[in-house]
Amino acid sequence: MIISNYRLTGETPSKKNNRIGLRSGKNIPSERYQKWKKAKYIELLHQGIVCPPLDKPLRIEFFFFHTDNRTRDTDNQISSILDLFKDAKVIKDDNWQIVRRIGAEATLNKSIDPFVNVVISEY
């Protein structure tokens, strides 16, 4: 049974590939990633966030629609979205006890703007 469905506009940046190394040796997400995360959080709020955060076993499916053939790392994009969902309190955590199954599909469609549709269902 579908619990919620979210549409995030634009391309999803990889948190792992968008990091800045500090002199202290720490790595932090890039400004580009942080701007993306803030904008997508606002999109989630407008679409309605399930309250309280989902903490039961879930299946999450990602449908990416790209407008060019640029190489992208889908698993890193998924990690970015899961981190966003955790921080926005859509899900309690992204560990295996909650996120039991992940599916992804990527499609090229040059006639639309890029986006990802995320469907959250009971596992």
N, C-alpha and C positions, 0 to 999 in steps of 0.2 A: 504494500500500500504506500502510495506517495505521500510524504509528509509535507514537503515544500519544494519549490522550484524557483531558482534564482537565475537572472540574466545579468551578467557583468559585461559591460561594453568595453571595446578596445582590446588590444593584445595584453596578455598577462605576462609580466616580466618574471624572470626567475630570481628568487631571493638569493639563491646560492651563487649565481653568476653576476649579481649586482651588489657586490660588497666592497667596502672601502677599508683599507688597512690603516690603522692608526699607529703612531710612533710607539705607543705602549705595547704593540703587538696584537691588540684586539682588532677584530673585524666587526664592522657594523653594516647594516643594509645601506645601500646608496640612497641619495636624495631622490632619484628617479623612482626607486622601489617604494620609498616612504610616501611620496606623493600619490603613487598608484594606490597604495593601501588605504590612505585617507579618503581618496575619491571613491573607492569601491565600498568602503564602510558606509559612506553617505548613500550610495546606491542601495545597499542592503537595507538601510533604515527606511528608505522610501518604498521598498518592496515588502517590508514587514518582516521582522525577525521573530521566530518562534520563541516564546518565553515559557518556562525557563529553558536554559540551554539543553539541547538534546543530549541525553546520557545513556540511551539504550542502544543496542546493536543496530548499526545502520549500513545501508548500501548507498554509496555516492557515485553517481555517474556524471562524467564531464563530456560535453559536446562542444569542441572548439571549432570555430568557423574562422579560417584565415583568408586573407585577401591576396597573399603573395606566397611564393615558394621558399621564402627565407627559412633556413634551418632553425628549428626550435626544439627545446628539450621538454617534451610533454610531461615527464615525471616531475621536473622542477617547477613547471607551471602549476601542476596539481598541488605540490607542496606549498607554493605561495598562497593558493586559494584556501587550502586547509588551515594554514596559519592565520589567514584573515578570518575564517569562520570561527576559529578558536578564540581569537582576540575580540571579535564582535559578539561572542557568546551565542552564536548559532548552534555550535556543538560544545559540549563540556571539555572535550579533549580530542586529539586526533590519534590517540593510541589504538592498538588493535582490538582492545576490548569494546570500543565504541565503533570505530570505523572498520567493519569486518570485511567489506568488499568494496573495491574501487574499480570502476570501468572508465575507459576513455576512448573517444573517437575524435579524429581531426579531419576536417573537410576543407578543401579549397573552393572558395566561391568569390570570384573577383567582382561580382555585381552588388555585394552588400558590404557594410562596415563590419570589421572584425568584432567578435564577441564570443563569450562562452556561456552555455546554458548548463546549470548544475541542478541535477535532480537528486533529492535526498529521499530515500525510502526506508521503511522498516526492513531489517535483515531477515 
